[in-house]
Amino acid sequence: MLLVSMIALLFVFSLLGMEIAWAIGIAGFGYLVLAQFTDNFTPMVLFAQQMTSGVNSFVLLAIPLFIFAGELMNVTGVTRG
């Protein structure tokens, strides 16, 4: 039942003209909230575990931190000269 409601919510948002990324995000978050009350908190626990495992990857963290360091150097004027 939850899966059907999530897919229906996705189609409703798509028909209303919402961007697909927002529609998927809101439908997924709605599924997590609804499943929390029906499936003994399993989806929220898995969601938290997936977020922490994604942050623990140093290779994937290097890319945004490298971009942040470059932007920080550009704003502070280190790259001028």
FISEZA-939198 format. One record per residue: residue number from 1; residue in three letters; chain; y, z, x of N, C-alpha, C in turn. Coordinates in Angstrom, 3 decimals. Each point is the difference from the previous one (the first is absolute). Layout:
FISEZA-939198
@i = NUM	aa = ala	ch = A	n_Y = Y	n_Z = Z	n_X = X	ca_Y = Y	ca_Z = Z	ca_X = X	c_Y = Y	c_Z = Z	c_X = X $
...
end
This chain:
FISEZA-939198
@i = 1	aa = met	ch = A	n_Y = -1.191	n_Z = 0.000	n_X = 0.811	ca_Y = 1.191	ca_Z = 0.000	ca_X = -0.811	c_Y = 1.261	c_Z = 0.000	c_X = 0.859 $
@i = 2	aa = leu	ch = A	n_Y = -0.037	n_Z = 0.754	n_X = 1.109	ca_Y = 1.170	ca_Z = 0.041	ca_X = 0.871	c_Y = 0.253	c_Z = -1.347	c_X = 0.660 $
@i = 3	aa = leu	ch = A	n_Y = -1.066	n_Z = -0.666	n_X = 0.387	ca_Y = 0.151	ca_Z = -1.302	ca_X = 0.632	c_Y = 0.608	c_Z = -1.005	c_X = -0.964 $
@i = 4	aa = val	ch = A	n_Y = -0.437	n_Z = 0.026	n_X = -1.230	ca_Y = 0.543	ca_Z = -0.910	ca_X = -1.014	c_Y = 1.475	c_Z = 0.289	c_X = -0.239 $
@i = 5	aa = ser	ch = A	n_Y = 0.368	n_Z = 1.274	n_X = -0.057	ca_Y = 1.407	ca_Z = 0.337	ca_X = -0.224	c_Y = 0.859	c_Z = -0.391	c_X = 1.194 $
@i = 6	aa = met	ch = A	n_Y = -0.538	n_Z = 0.109	n_X = 1.215	ca_Y = 0.759	ca_Z = -0.402	ca_X = 1.181	c_Y = 0.229	c_Z = -1.504	c_X = 0.011 $
@i = 7	aa = ile	ch = A	n_Y = -1.021	n_Z = -0.770	n_X = -0.322	ca_Y = 0.139	ca_Z = -1.455	ca_X = -0.037	c_Y = 0.944	c_Z = -0.419	c_X = -1.115 $
@i = 8	aa = ala	ch = A	n_Y = -0.079	n_Z = 0.670	n_X = -1.149	ca_Y = 0.919	ca_Z = -0.299	ca_X = -1.103	c_Y = 1.437	c_Z = 0.306	c_X = 0.397 $
@i = 9	aa = leu	ch = A	n_Y = 0.214	n_Z = 1.111	n_X = 0.681	ca_Y = 1.341	ca_Z = 0.354	ca_X = 0.457	c_Y = 0.519	c_Z = -1.026	c_X = 1.000 $
@i = 10	aa = leu	ch = A	n_Y = -0.867	n_Z = -0.488	n_X = 0.865	ca_Y = 0.381	ca_Z = -1.029	ca_X = 0.962	c_Y = 0.428	c_Z = -1.278	c_X = -0.713 $
@i = 11	aa = phe	ch = A	n_Y = -0.749	n_Z = -0.410	n_X = -1.010	ca_Y = 0.361	ca_Z = -1.201	ca_X = -0.752	c_Y = 1.287	c_Z = 0.187	c_X = -0.789 $
@i = 12	aa = val	ch = A	n_Y = 0.206	n_Z = 1.175	n_X = -0.559	ca_Y = 1.235	ca_Z = 0.255	ca_X = -0.748	c_Y = 1.205	c_Z = -0.098	c_X = 0.921 $
@i = 13	aa = phe	ch = A	n_Y = -0.088	n_Z = 0.615	n_X = 1.168	ca_Y = 1.113	ca_Z = -0.080	ca_X = 0.941	c_Y = 0.228	c_Z = -1.429	c_X = 0.475 $
@i = 14	aa = ser	ch = A	n_Y = -1.072	n_Z = -0.753	n_X = 0.192	ca_Y = 0.136	ca_Z = -1.397	ca_X = 0.421	c_Y = 0.651	c_Z = -0.842	c_X = -1.088 $
@i = 15	aa = leu	ch = A	n_Y = -0.373	n_Z = 0.239	n_X = -1.247	ca_Y = 0.596	ca_Z = -0.749	ca_X = -1.104	c_Y = 1.463	c_Z = 0.364	c_X = -0.219 $
@i = 16	aa = leu	ch = A	n_Y = 0.382	n_Z = 1.208	n_X = 0.358	ca_Y = 1.397	ca_Z = 0.406	ca_X = -0.123	c_Y = 0.879	c_Z = -0.570	c_X = 1.114 $
@i = 17	aa = gly	ch = A	n_Y = -0.611	n_Z = -0.673	n_X = 0.956	ca_Y = 0.757	ca_Z = -0.646	ca_X = 1.063	c_Y = 0.210	c_Z = 0.865	c_X = 1.231 $
@i = 18	aa = met	ch = A	n_Y = -0.733	n_Z = 1.091	n_X = 0.105	ca_Y = 0.131	ca_Z = 0.875	ca_X = 1.158	c_Y = -0.676	c_Z = -0.655	c_X = 1.198 $
@i = 19	aa = glu	ch = A	n_Y = 0.529	n_Z = 0.228	n_X = 1.192	ca_Y = -0.626	ca_Z = -0.547	ca_X = 1.196	c_Y = -1.412	c_Z = 0.563	c_X = 0.138 $
@i = 20	aa = ile	ch = A	n_Y = -0.894	n_Z = -0.814	n_X = 0.535	ca_Y = -1.415	ca_Z = 0.353	ca_X = 0.021	c_Y = -0.265	c_Z = 1.216	c_X = 0.888 $
@i = 21	aa = ala	ch = A	n_Y = 0.753	n_Z = 0.151	n_X = 1.080	ca_Y = -0.200	ca_Z = 1.158	ca_X = 0.875	c_Y = 0.324	c_Z = 1.297	c_X = -0.730 $
@i = 22	aa = trp	ch = A	n_Y = 1.093	n_Z = 0.001	n_X = -0.758	ca_Y = 0.368	ca_Z = 1.191	ca_X = -0.776	c_Y = -1.009	c_Z = 0.248	c_X = -1.112 $
@i = 23	aa = ala	ch = A	n_Y = -0.466	n_Z = -1.062	n_X = -0.635	ca_Y = -0.965	ca_Z = 0.147	ca_X = -1.091	c_Y = -1.306	c_Z = 0.601	c_X = 0.507 $
@i = 24	aa = ile	ch = A	n_Y = -0.481	n_Z = -0.474	n_X = 1.142	ca_Y = -1.234	ca_Z = 0.542	ca_X = 0.570	c_Y = 0.201	c_Z = 1.448	c_X = 0.426 $
@i = 25	aa = gly	ch = A	n_Y = 1.145	n_Z = 0.296	n_X = 0.613	ca_Y = 0.272	ca_Z = 1.365	ca_X = 0.444	c_Y = 0.086	c_Z = 0.989	c_X = -1.145 $
@i = 26	aa = ile	ch = A	n_Y = 0.715	n_Z = -0.366	n_X = -1.049	ca_Y = 0.147	ca_Z = 0.904	ca_X = -1.143	c_Y = -1.325	c_Z = 0.157	c_X = -0.736 $
@i = 27	aa = ala	ch = A	n_Y = -0.745	n_Z = -1.094	n_X = -0.149	ca_Y = -1.303	ca_Z = 0.089	ca_X = -0.666	c_Y = -0.974	c_Z = 0.845	c_X = 0.821 $
@i = 28	aa = gly	ch = A	n_Y = 0.014	n_Z = -0.153	n_X = 1.308	ca_Y = -0.870	ca_Z = 0.812	ca_X = 0.855	c_Y = 0.363	c_Z = 1.472	c_X = -0.033 $
@i = 29	aa = phe	ch = A	n_Y = 1.304	n_Z = 0.285	n_X = 0.028	ca_Y = 0.431	ca_Z = 1.394	ca_X = -0.082	c_Y = -0.339	c_Z = 0.599	c_X = -1.359 $
@i = 30	aa = gly	ch = A	n_Y = 0.151	n_Z = -0.799	n_X = -1.047	ca_Y = -0.384	ca_Z = 0.465	ca_X = -1.332	c_Y = -1.482	c_Z = 0.304	c_X = -0.081 $
@i = 31	aa = tyr	ch = A	n_Y = -0.808	n_Z = -0.822	n_X = 0.658	ca_Y = -1.440	ca_Z = 0.259	ca_X = 0.041	c_Y = -0.296	c_Z = 1.312	c_X = 0.714 $
@i = 32	aa = leu	ch = A	n_Y = 0.680	n_Z = 0.240	n_X = 1.130	ca_Y = -0.224	ca_Z = 1.249	ca_X = 0.723	c_Y = 0.363	c_Z = 1.212	c_X = -0.846 $
@i = 33	aa = val	ch = A	n_Y = 1.109	n_Z = -0.098	n_X = -0.721	ca_Y = 0.425	ca_Z = 1.124	ca_X = -0.832	c_Y = -0.983	c_Z = 0.228	c_X = -1.143 $
@i = 34	aa = leu	ch = A	n_Y = -0.422	n_Z = -1.076	n_X = -0.671	ca_Y = -0.949	ca_Z = 0.158	ca_X = -1.108	c_Y = -1.371	c_Z = 0.455	c_X = 0.479 $
@i = 35	aa = ala	ch = A	n_Y = -0.450	n_Z = -0.513	n_X = 1.132	ca_Y = -1.323	ca_Z = 0.359	ca_X = 0.506	c_Y = -0.034	c_Z = 1.436	c_X = 0.503 $
@i = 36	aa = gln	ch = A	n_Y = 1.153	n_Z = 0.525	n_X = 0.372	ca_Y = 0.045	ca_Z = 1.382	ca_X = 0.466	c_Y = -0.434	c_Z = 0.963	c_X = -1.096 $
@i = 37	aa = phe	ch = A	n_Y = 0.343	n_Z = -0.308	n_X = -1.229	ca_Y = -0.322	ca_Z = 0.899	ca_X = -1.100	c_Y = -1.393	c_Z = -0.242	c_X = -0.585 $
@i = 38	aa = thr	ch = A	n_Y = -0.628	n_Z = -1.115	n_X = 0.353	ca_Y = -1.300	ca_Z = -0.304	ca_X = -0.596	c_Y = -1.154	c_Z = 0.028	c_X = 0.988 $
@i = 39	aa = asp	ch = A	n_Y = 0.242	n_Z = -0.205	n_X = 1.288	ca_Y = -1.083	ca_Z = -0.126	ca_X = 0.977	c_Y = -0.062	c_Z = 1.139	c_X = 1.008 $
@i = 40	aa = asn	ch = A	n_Y = 0.429	n_Z = 1.179	n_X = -0.351	ca_Y = -0.084	ca_Z = 1.182	ca_X = 0.867	c_Y = 0.726	c_Z = -0.182	c_X = 1.332 $
@i = 41	aa = phe	ch = A	n_Y = 1.177	n_Z = -0.557	n_X = -0.025	ca_Y = 0.899	ca_Z = -0.122	ca_X = 1.147	c_Y = -0.526	c_Z = -0.886	c_X = 1.120 $
@i = 42	aa = thr	ch = A	n_Y = -1.063	n_Z = -0.728	n_X = -0.195	ca_Y = -0.557	ca_Z = -0.836	ca_X = 1.056	c_Y = 0.972	c_Z = -1.072	c_X = 0.485 $
@i = 43	aa = pro	ch = A	n_Y = 0.683	n_Z = -0.746	n_X = -0.856	ca_Y = 0.891	ca_Z = -1.039	ca_X = 0.515	c_Y = 1.151	c_Z = 0.539	c_X = 0.847 $
@i = 44	aa = met	ch = A	n_Y = 0.576	n_Z = 1.142	n_X = -0.372	ca_Y = 1.108	ca_Z = 0.535	ca_X = 0.787	c_Y = -0.476	c_Z = 0.484	c_X = 1.364 $
@i = 45	aa = val	ch = A	n_Y = -1.197	n_Z = 0.549	n_X = 0.077	ca_Y = -0.546	ca_Z = 0.435	ca_X = 1.280	c_Y = -0.240	c_Z = -1.213	c_X = 0.886 $
@i = 46	aa = leu	ch = A	n_Y = -0.576	n_Z = -1.052	n_X = -0.555	ca_Y = -0.228	ca_Z = -1.218	ca_X = 0.774	c_Y = 1.311	c_Z = -0.639	c_X = 0.424 $
@i = 47	aa = phe	ch = A	n_Y = 0.999	n_Z = 0.045	n_X = -0.867	ca_Y = 1.318	ca_Z = -0.553	ca_X = 0.322	c_Y = 0.603	c_Z = 0.734	c_X = 1.196 $
@i = 48	aa = ala	ch = A	n_Y = -0.084	n_Z = 1.313	n_X = 0.009	ca_Y = 0.538	ca_Z = 0.790	ca_X = 1.110	c_Y = -0.774	c_Z = -0.265	c_X = 1.287 $
@i = 49	aa = gln	ch = A	n_Y = -1.314	n_Z = -0.131	n_X = -0.090	ca_Y = -0.804	ca_Z = -0.271	ca_X = 1.188	c_Y = 0.306	c_Z = -1.374	c_X = 0.576 $
@i = 50	aa = gln	ch = A	n_Y = 0.187	n_Z = -0.993	n_X = -0.854	ca_Y = 0.314	ca_Z = -1.340	ca_X = 0.475	c_Y = 1.374	c_Z = -0.045	c_X = 0.660 $
@i = 51	aa = met	ch = A	n_Y = 0.955	n_Z = 0.741	n_X = -0.537	ca_Y = 1.333	ca_Z = 0.017	ca_X = 0.606	c_Y = -0.032	c_Z = 0.645	c_X = 1.377 $
@i = 52	aa = thr	ch = A	n_Y = -0.722	n_Z = 1.105	n_X = 0.148	ca_Y = -0.048	ca_Z = 0.654	ca_X = 1.306	c_Y = -0.806	c_Z = -0.813	c_X = 1.004 $
@i = 53	aa = ser	ch = A	n_Y = -1.028	n_Z = -0.692	n_X = -0.435	ca_Y = -0.759	ca_Z = -0.828	ca_X = 0.939	c_Y = 0.811	c_Z = -1.211	c_X = 0.436 $
@i = 54	aa = gly	ch = A	n_Y = 0.866	n_Z = -0.510	n_X = -0.860	ca_Y = 0.863	ca_Z = -1.114	ca_X = 0.387	c_Y = 1.065	c_Z = 0.410	c_X = 0.990 $
@i = 55	aa = val	ch = A	n_Y = 0.489	n_Z = 1.213	n_X = -0.108	ca_Y = 1.035	ca_Z = 0.484	ca_X = 0.914	c_Y = -0.597	c_Z = 0.352	c_X = 1.357 $
@i = 56	aa = asn	ch = A	n_Y = -1.269	n_Z = 0.324	n_X = 0.052	ca_Y = -0.633	ca_Z = 0.393	ca_X = 1.253	c_Y = -0.318	c_Z = -1.176	c_X = 0.907 $
@i = 57	aa = ser	ch = A	n_Y = 0.229	n_Z = -1.214	n_X = -0.422	ca_Y = -0.265	ca_Z = -1.168	ca_X = 0.831	c_Y = 1.203	c_Z = -0.256	c_X = 0.908 $
@i = 58	aa = phe	ch = A	n_Y = -0.151	n_Z = 0.261	n_X = 1.292	ca_Y = 1.116	ca_Z = -0.148	ca_X = 0.924	c_Y = 0.394	c_Z = -1.458	c_X = 0.185 $
@i = 59	aa = val	ch = A	n_Y = -0.956	n_Z = -0.906	n_X = -0.110	ca_Y = 0.310	ca_Z = -1.420	ca_X = 0.148	c_Y = 0.905	c_Z = -0.468	c_X = -1.135 $
@i = 60	aa = leu	ch = A	n_Y = -0.299	n_Z = 0.411	n_X = -1.226	ca_Y = 0.830	ca_Z = -0.402	ca_X = -1.128	c_Y = 1.340	c_Z = 0.723	c_X = -0.015 $
@i = 61	aa = leu	ch = A	n_Y = 0.071	n_Z = 1.188	n_X = 0.556	ca_Y = 1.272	ca_Z = 0.713	ca_X = 0.082	c_Y = 0.910	c_Z = -0.586	c_X = 1.067 $
@i = 62	aa = ala	ch = A	n_Y = -0.559	n_Z = -0.672	n_X = 1.003	ca_Y = 0.810	ca_Z = -0.536	ca_X = 1.083	c_Y = 0.941	c_Z = -1.097	c_X = -0.480 $
@i = 63	aa = ile	ch = A	n_Y = -0.414	n_Z = -0.789	n_X = -0.969	ca_Y = 0.826	ca_Z = -1.126	ca_X = -0.452	c_Y = 1.290	c_Z = 0.469	c_X = -0.662 $
@i = 64	aa = pro	ch = A	n_Y = -0.030	n_Z = 0.851	n_X = -1.030	ca_Y = 1.281	ca_Z = 0.422	ca_X = -0.583	c_Y = 0.833	c_Z = 0.856	c_X = 0.946 $
@i = 65	aa = leu	ch = A	n_Y = -0.639	n_Z = 0.788	n_X = 0.864	ca_Y = 0.772	ca_Z = 0.799	ca_X = 0.941	c_Y = 0.657	c_Z = -0.873	c_X = 1.060 $
@i = 66	aa = phe	ch = A	n_Y = -0.647	n_Z = -1.086	n_X = 0.405	ca_Y = 0.604	ca_Z = -0.945	ca_X = 0.937	c_Y = 1.222	c_Z = -0.664	c_X = -0.627 $
@i = 67	aa = ile	ch = A	n_Y = -0.112	n_Z = -0.393	n_X = -1.256	ca_Y = 1.139	ca_Z = -0.598	ca_X = -0.709	c_Y = 1.117	c_Z = 1.024	c_X = -0.154 $
@i = 68	aa = phe	ch = A	n_Y = -0.348	n_Z = 1.243	n_X = -0.325	ca_Y = 1.003	ca_Z = 1.053	ca_X = -0.136	c_Y = 0.707	c_Z = 0.261	c_X = 1.329 $
@i = 69	aa = ala	ch = A	n_Y = -0.752	n_Z = 0.014	n_X = 1.110	ca_Y = 0.612	ca_Z = 0.218	ca_X = 1.309	c_Y = 0.953	c_Z = -1.134	c_X = 0.350 $
@i = 70	aa = gly	ch = A	n_Y = -0.379	n_Z = -1.237	n_X = -0.292	ca_Y = 0.885	ca_Z = -1.131	ca_X = 0.253	c_Y = 1.268	c_Z = 0.067	c_X = -0.825 $
@i = 71	aa = glu	ch = A	n_Y = -0.126	n_Z = 0.370	n_X = -1.256	ca_Y = 1.179	ca_Z = 0.127	ca_X = -0.868	c_Y = 0.891	c_Z = 1.150	c_X = 0.458 $
@i = 72	aa = leu	ch = A	n_Y = -0.611	n_Z = 1.093	n_X = 0.412	ca_Y = 0.762	ca_Z = 1.144	ca_X = 0.495	c_Y = 0.766	c_Z = -0.363	c_X = 1.269 $
@i = 73	aa = met	ch = A	n_Y = -0.640	n_Z = -0.733	n_X = 0.907	ca_Y = 0.687	ca_Z = -0.434	ca_X = 1.219	c_Y = 1.117	c_Z = -0.978	c_X = -0.311 $
@i = 74	aa = asn	ch = A	n_Y = -0.200	n_Z = -0.842	n_X = -0.996	ca_Y = 1.026	ca_Z = -0.965	ca_X = -0.381	c_Y = 1.211	c_Z = 0.700	c_X = -0.607 $
@i = 75	aa = val	ch = A	n_Y = -0.234	n_Z = 0.995	n_X = -0.850	ca_Y = 1.102	ca_Z = 0.712	ca_X = -0.659	c_Y = 0.778	c_Z = 0.855	c_X = 0.996 $
@i = 76	aa = thr	ch = A	n_Y = -0.687	n_Z = 0.633	n_X = 0.933	ca_Y = 0.684	ca_Z = 0.883	ca_X = 0.944	c_Y = 0.679	c_Z = -0.748	c_X = 1.134 $
@i = 77	aa = gly	ch = A	n_Y = -0.261	n_Z = -1.293	n_X = 0.146	ca_Y = 0.681	ca_Z = -0.789	ca_X = 1.020	c_Y = -0.733	c_Z = -0.094	c_X = 1.315 $
@i = 78	aa = val	ch = A	n_Y = -1.221	n_Z = 0.462	n_X = 0.077	ca_Y = -0.766	ca_Z = -0.067	ca_X = 1.241	c_Y = -0.296	c_Z = -1.447	c_X = 0.374 $
@i = 79	aa = thr	ch = A	n_Y = -0.141	n_Z = -0.873	n_X = -0.972	ca_Y = -0.381	ca_Z = -1.385	ca_X = 0.272	c_Y = 1.187	c_Z = -0.879	c_X = 0.378 $
@i = 80	aa = arg	ch = A	n_Y = 1.214	n_Z = 0.515	n_X = -0.119	ca_Y = 1.175	ca_Z = -0.799	ca_X = 0.391	c_Y = 0.198	c_Z = 0.091	c_X = 1.503 $
@i = 81	aa = gly	ch = A	n_Y = 0.557	n_Z = -1.045	n_X = 0.562	ca_Y = 0.330	ca_Z = 0.130	ca_X = 1.405	c_Y = -0.161	c_Z = -1.235	c_X = 0.719 $
end
